[in-house]
Amino acid sequence: MAVSPGGDTKGLQLPDSQCDSGLDGELERQEPWALGLGLEPGTGAGAAPGPQCGASGEDSCDSAYASDLLETFSARCSLGSAGGQAPGPEAPFDPWAYLSEEGDTFLHLCIIHEAEALALAFIDQSPLEYLNWQNDLFQTPLHLAMYTRQTKIVRQLVLKGVDTELQDRNGNTALHLACQYSLEECVPVLTKPVTAKEHALFGFDTPSPLGPQNLERHNWQGLTCLHLAVLYRNDVMVDYMLSSGARVNTQESTSGRTALHLAVELGELGLVTRLLRAGGEVDAPMYNGCTPLHLAVGRLDAGIAVALCQAGANPLLPNVEEDTPLDLASNSGNVLDLCPFDDVRLLGQPVV
């Protein structure tokens, strides 16, 4: 069962394997809302009475309500126990012990099916080790809550102290997913410090905010969150990453491109300008020595080449093949368009 991040994802669609939890089997025949709990898919907290958790943790989950909800579930549940075996009459179902063939816990399934009230109640009653469990795709409940844009669940998991830097099978953290799939509404609840009201409601021992996330973590494609935001042309997430302290000159791991190189390759003048203003190194070399100007000239992108030159790019820097941007421009026949100079003089007189 594929789960789409929802909303406008600039034409992106998650592959079927991304959130497939094998729900065509036993569990799909006994989904949480089919157990008489008053929950419907997609209706979330509004489908069940009782206290709910606010989108930013403003309302605390009532422990008694959570216990009652889970007891009701256990009493009516006919799901299999761990490994898919049905419990006998002497062995009541334990939702914390359940594990599907795909490695999904009961909480994973609640999130996939958007049974928000049950998921929030379950989070409130679960130990941290359970909340950090990774399924066979190495997805935690937090990954799935991000995919499905369930901000209340994201915030509740964060407030419970889950590890926000756990990586899925592609090496993506929850923040990587936000940058790749334009999950802007999930970012504040994922990253903002704990508020005073949340401290009072959840009883934290210290007033310390959430620890800063590692914005320089690479996924298995060698990309940081900023790289992904640039690659998916997400101006909002680029600005967020930069304002949060992401290093603008961090290189991706495969060929040594910075975010500026990536923006040049995409032909995105707006992103190029944004990154230069944020301190992007205009002459940063890739592993092969190519600077952003090499890439712009090689693509005959005069607009970006001019912007880079105006920002101080050096057209005489050679790459490992001893080619300079000026050499590449000369070969194209558009030297002055691609590598403009404003200080060329002949017999003391300006030429350009």
C-alpha positions as CSV (number, residue, x, y, z in Angstrom):
1,M,0.0,0.0,0.0
2,A,1.7,3.2,-1.2
3,V,1.2,6.3,0.9
4,S,1.5,9.7,-0.8
5,P,2.8,12.7,1.1
6,G,-0.3,14.5,-0.1
7,G,-0.6,18.1,-1.1
8,D,1.4,19.7,-3.9
9,T,4.6,17.7,-4.3
10,K,5.6,19.2,-7.6
11,G,4.5,16.2,-9.5
12,L,6.4,13.7,-7.3
13,Q,4.7,10.4,-6.3
14,L,6.1,8.1,-3.7
15,P,7.0,4.6,-5.1
16,D,4.9,1.7,-4.0
17,S,7.6,0.4,-1.8
18,Q,8.0,3.6,0.2
19,C,5.3,3.0,2.7
20,D,4.2,-0.5,1.8
21,S,3.3,-2.3,5.0
22,G,1.7,-5.4,3.6
23,L,-1.8,-4.3,4.5
24,D,-3.4,-6.6,1.9
25,G,-3.2,-9.5,4.5
26,E,-4.6,-10.1,7.9
27,L,-4.3,-6.5,9.1
28,E,-6.2,-5.0,6.3
29,R,-9.2,-7.2,7.1
30,Q,-9.1,-5.9,10.7
31,E,-8.1,-2.2,10.5
32,P,-8.2,0.0,13.6
33,W,-11.4,1.7,12.6
34,A,-13.1,-1.7,12.0
35,L,-12.8,-2.7,15.6
36,G,-15.7,-0.6,16.9
37,L,-13.6,2.3,18.2
38,G,-15.5,5.0,16.3
39,L,-12.4,5.8,14.2
40,E,-12.5,6.3,10.4
41,P,-9.5,6.6,8.1
42,G,-8.5,10.2,7.6
43,T,-10.9,11.6,10.3
44,G,-8.2,11.7,13.0
45,A,-8.9,12.9,16.4
46,G,-12.3,14.4,15.5
47,A,-13.8,10.9,15.2
48,A,-13.5,10.0,18.8
49,P,-14.6,11.7,22.0
50,G,-12.2,12.7,24.7
51,P,-9.2,14.9,25.1
52,Q,-6.9,15.1,22.1
53,C,-3.3,16.3,21.5
54,G,-3.0,19.7,19.8
55,A,-1.0,20.1,16.6
56,S,1.9,21.6,18.6
57,G,1.4,19.7,21.8
58,E,-0.9,22.4,23.3
59,D,-3.4,19.8,24.7
60,S,-2.2,16.8,26.7
61,C,-3.4,13.3,25.9
62,D,-5.5,12.1,28.9
63,S,-3.8,8.9,30.2
64,A,-7.1,7.5,31.4
65,Y,-8.6,8.1,27.9
66,A,-5.6,6.4,26.3
67,S,-5.9,3.4,28.6
68,D,-9.6,3.1,28.0
69,L,-9.1,3.3,24.3
70,L,-6.4,0.6,24.3
71,E,-8.4,-1.6,26.6
72,T,-11.4,-1.3,24.3
73,F,-9.1,-2.2,21.4
74,S,-7.6,-5.2,23.2
75,A,-11.0,-6.5,24.2
76,R,-12.4,-6.4,20.7
77,C,-9.2,-7.2,18.7
78,S,-9.0,-10.4,16.8
79,L,-5.7,-9.5,15.1
80,G,-2.9,-12.0,15.1
81,S,-0.1,-11.7,17.7
82,A,3.6,-11.3,16.7
83,G,4.3,-13.3,13.6
84,G,0.6,-13.2,12.5
85,Q,-0.7,-16.0,14.8
86,A,-4.0,-15.5,16.4
87,P,-4.0,-15.5,20.1
88,G,-5.8,-18.2,22.0
89,P,-8.7,-17.6,24.3
90,E,-6.2,-17.6,27.3
91,A,-3.9,-15.1,25.6
92,P,-5.3,-11.6,25.2
93,F,-3.9,-9.6,22.3
94,D,-1.0,-7.3,23.3
95,P,-0.7,-4.5,20.8
96,W,2.8,-3.6,21.9
97,A,3.9,-7.1,21.0
98,Y,2.4,-7.1,17.6
99,L,4.8,-7.1,14.6
100,S,3.7,-7.6,11.0
101,E,5.5,-9.6,8.4
102,E,6.9,-6.3,7.1
103,G,8.2,-5.3,10.5
104,D,5.4,-2.8,11.2
105,T,4.3,-2.3,14.8
106,F,0.7,-1.5,15.7
107,L,1.6,2.2,15.8
108,H,3.0,2.1,12.3
109,L,-0.3,0.8,11.1
110,C,-2.4,3.4,13.0
111,I,-0.3,6.1,11.3
112,I,-0.6,4.6,7.8
113,H,-4.3,4.3,8.2
114,E,-4.5,7.8,9.7
115,A,-6.3,6.6,12.9
116,E,-5.0,9.7,14.6
117,A,-6.8,9.4,18.0
118,L,-5.7,5.9,18.5
119,A,-2.1,6.7,17.4
120,L,-1.9,9.6,19.8
121,A,-3.2,7.5,22.7
122,F,-0.8,4.7,21.8
123,I,2.2,7.1,21.7
124,D,1.2,8.5,25.1
125,Q,1.4,5.0,26.6
126,S,4.5,3.6,24.8
127,P,8.1,3.5,25.8
128,L,10.7,5.3,23.8
129,E,12.3,2.1,22.4
130,Y,8.9,1.2,20.9
131,L,8.4,4.6,19.3
132,N,11.9,4.4,17.6
133,W,11.2,1.0,16.1
134,Q,12.1,0.7,12.4
135,N,10.2,-1.6,10.1
136,D,11.8,-3.6,7.2
137,L,12.2,-0.3,5.2
138,F,13.9,1.2,8.2
139,Q,11.0,3.6,8.6
140,T,10.1,4.8,12.1
141,P,6.6,6.0,13.1
142,L,8.0,9.5,12.7
143,H,8.9,8.8,9.0
144,L,5.4,7.6,8.3
145,A,3.8,10.6,10.1
146,M,5.9,12.9,8.0
147,Y,4.8,11.1,4.8
148,T,1.2,11.3,5.7
149,R,1.5,14.9,6.9
150,Q,0.0,14.2,10.3
151,T,1.4,17.1,12.3
152,K,-0.2,16.2,15.6
153,I,1.5,12.8,15.6
154,V,4.8,14.3,14.5
155,R,4.8,16.8,17.4
156,Q,3.7,14.2,19.9
157,L,6.5,11.8,18.8
158,V,9.1,14.7,19.1
159,L,7.8,15.7,22.5
160,K,8.2,12.1,23.6
161,G,11.8,12.2,22.7
162,V,12.1,10.0,19.6
163,D,15.3,10.0,17.7
164,T,14.7,12.5,14.8
165,E,18.0,11.5,13.1
166,L,17.2,7.8,12.4
167,Q,17.5,7.1,8.7
168,D,15.3,5.0,6.5
169,R,16.6,2.6,3.9
170,N,17.5,5.5,1.6
171,G,19.4,7.2,4.4
172,N,16.7,9.9,4.8
173,T,15.8,11.4,8.2
174,A,12.4,13.0,8.8
175,L,13.9,16.3,7.8
176,H,15.3,14.9,4.5
177,L,11.7,13.8,3.7
178,A,10.4,17.3,4.5
179,C,12.9,18.8,2.0
180,Q,12.3,16.2,-0.7
181,Y,8.5,16.1,-0.6
182,S,7.7,19.7,0.3
183,L,6.3,18.9,3.7
184,E,6.5,22.5,4.9
185,E,3.7,22.2,7.5
186,C,5.5,19.4,9.3
187,V,8.8,21.3,9.7
188,P,7.8,23.6,12.6
189,V,6.3,20.7,14.7
190,L,9.4,18.7,13.9
191,T,12.0,21.3,14.9
192,K,10.6,24.1,17.0
193,P,11.7,24.2,20.7
194,V,9.4,23.0,23.4
195,T,7.1,25.8,24.5
196,A,6.4,26.8,28.1
197,K,2.9,25.4,27.8
198,E,4.3,22.1,26.5
199,H,6.6,22.0,29.4
200,A,3.7,22.4,31.8
201,L,1.5,19.9,30.0
202,F,4.1,17.2,29.5
203,G,6.0,17.6,32.7
204,F,9.6,17.9,31.4
205,D,12.3,17.9,34.0
206,T,14.3,20.8,32.5
207,P,13.3,23.9,30.5
208,S,15.8,22.9,27.8
209,P,14.5,23.1,24.2
210,L,14.8,20.2,21.8
211,G,18.4,19.6,20.8
212,P,19.4,21.0,17.4
213,Q,19.2,18.5,14.5
214,N,22.2,17.6,12.4
215,L,21.6,19.5,9.2
216,E,24.8,18.1,7.7
217,R,23.8,14.5,7.7
218,H,24.0,12.9,4.3
219,N,21.6,10.3,3.0
220,W,22.8,7.3,1.0
221,Q,22.8,9.4,-2.2
222,G,25.3,11.7,-0.4
223,L,22.8,14.5,-0.1
224,T,22.1,16.8,2.9
225,C,18.7,18.4,3.5
226,L,19.8,21.6,1.8
227,H,20.9,19.7,-1.3
228,L,17.5,18.0,-1.5
229,A,15.7,21.3,-1.0
230,V,17.7,22.8,-3.9
231,L,17.2,19.7,-6.1
232,Y,13.5,19.9,-5.7
233,R,13.5,23.6,-6.2
234,N,11.8,24.3,-2.9
235,D,12.6,27.9,-2.1
236,V,10.8,27.7,1.3
237,M,12.8,24.8,2.5
238,V,16.1,26.3,1.2
239,D,15.4,29.4,3.2
240,Y,14.5,27.4,6.3
241,M,17.7,25.3,6.0
242,L,19.9,28.3,5.6
243,S,18.2,30.2,8.5
244,S,18.5,27.2,10.7
245,G,22.3,27.1,10.2
246,A,22.8,24.6,7.3
247,R,26.3,25.1,5.8
248,V,25.8,26.4,2.3
249,N,29.1,25.1,1.1
250,T,28.8,21.5,2.2
251,Q,29.6,19.1,-0.6
252,E,27.5,16.2,-1.6
253,S,29.4,12.9,-1.4
254,T,29.4,11.6,-5.0
255,S,31.1,14.4,-7.0
256,G,31.7,17.2,-4.5
257,R,29.0,19.5,-5.7
258,T,27.8,22.2,-3.3
259,A,24.2,23.5,-3.3
260,L,25.4,26.3,-5.6
261,H,26.7,23.7,-8.2
262,L,23.3,22.0,-8.0
263,A,21.4,25.2,-8.6
264,V,23.6,26.0,-11.6
265,E,23.0,22.6,-13.0
266,L,19.2,23.1,-12.7
267,G,19.4,26.5,-14.4
268,E,17.7,28.1,-11.4
269,L,19.0,31.7,-11.4
270,G,16.8,32.6,-8.4
271,L,18.3,29.8,-6.3
272,V,21.8,30.7,-7.4
273,T,21.2,34.3,-6.3
274,R,19.8,33.1,-3.0
275,L,22.7,30.9,-2.3
276,L,25.3,33.5,-3.2
277,R,23.7,36.0,-0.8
278,A,23.8,33.3,1.9
279,G,27.6,33.0,1.5
280,G,27.9,30.4,-1.2
281,E,31.5,30.1,-2.3
282,V,31.4,31.2,-5.9
283,D,34.6,29.4,-6.9
284,A,34.0,26.2,-4.9
285,P,35.6,23.3,-6.8
286,M,34.1,19.9,-7.3
287,Y,36.2,16.8,-7.0
288,N,37.2,17.3,-10.7
289,G,38.0,20.9,-10.1
290,C,34.9,22.4,-11.8
291,T,33.6,25.5,-10.3
292,P,29.9,26.7,-10.7
293,L,31.2,28.9,-13.5
294,H,32.5,25.9,-15.4
295,L,29.1,24.3,-15.2
296,A,27.2,27.5,-16.3
297,V,29.5,28.1,-19.2
298,G,29.4,24.4,-20.2
299,R,25.6,24.7,-20.3
300,L,25.7,28.0,-22.2
301,D,23.7,29.6,-19.5
302,A,24.6,33.2,-20.0
303,G,22.3,34.6,-17.3
304,I,23.8,32.4,-14.5
305,A,27.3,32.9,-15.9
306,V,26.9,36.7,-15.7
307,A,25.5,36.4,-12.1
308,L,28.5,34.3,-11.0
309,C,31.0,36.7,-12.6
310,Q,29.3,39.6,-11.0
311,A,29.7,37.8,-7.7
312,G,33.4,37.5,-8.3
313,A,33.8,34.1,-10.0
314,N,37.3,33.6,-11.5
315,P,37.1,32.6,-15.2
316,L,40.7,31.5,-15.2
317,L,40.6,28.7,-12.7
318,P,41.4,25.4,-14.3
319,N,39.8,22.0,-13.6
320,V,41.7,18.7,-13.5
321,E,41.7,18.7,-17.3
322,E,43.3,22.2,-17.3
323,D,40.2,23.7,-18.8
324,T,39.2,27.1,-17.5
325,P,35.7,28.6,-17.8
326,L,37.2,31.0,-20.3
327,D,38.5,28.1,-22.4
328,L,35.0,26.6,-22.5
329,A,33.5,29.9,-23.4
330,S,36.0,30.4,-26.2
331,N,35.1,27.0,-27.6
332,S,31.5,28.0,-27.7
333,G,32.1,31.2,-29.6
334,N,30.3,33.3,-26.9
335,V,33.2,34.5,-24.8
336,L,31.8,37.9,-23.8
337,D,28.3,36.5,-23.2
338,L,29.4,33.7,-21.0
339,C,32.5,35.3,-19.4
340,P,31.9,39.0,-19.3
341,F,34.8,41.3,-18.3
342,D,34.4,44.9,-17.3
343,D,38.1,45.8,-17.0
344,V,39.5,44.8,-20.4
345,R,41.6,47.6,-21.9
346,L,43.4,48.1,-25.2
347,L,46.0,50.9,-25.3
348,G,44.6,52.1,-22.0
349,Q,41.0,52.3,-23.3
350,P,38.2,50.1,-22.1
351,V,37.2,47.5,-24.6
352,V,34.0,46.3,-23.0
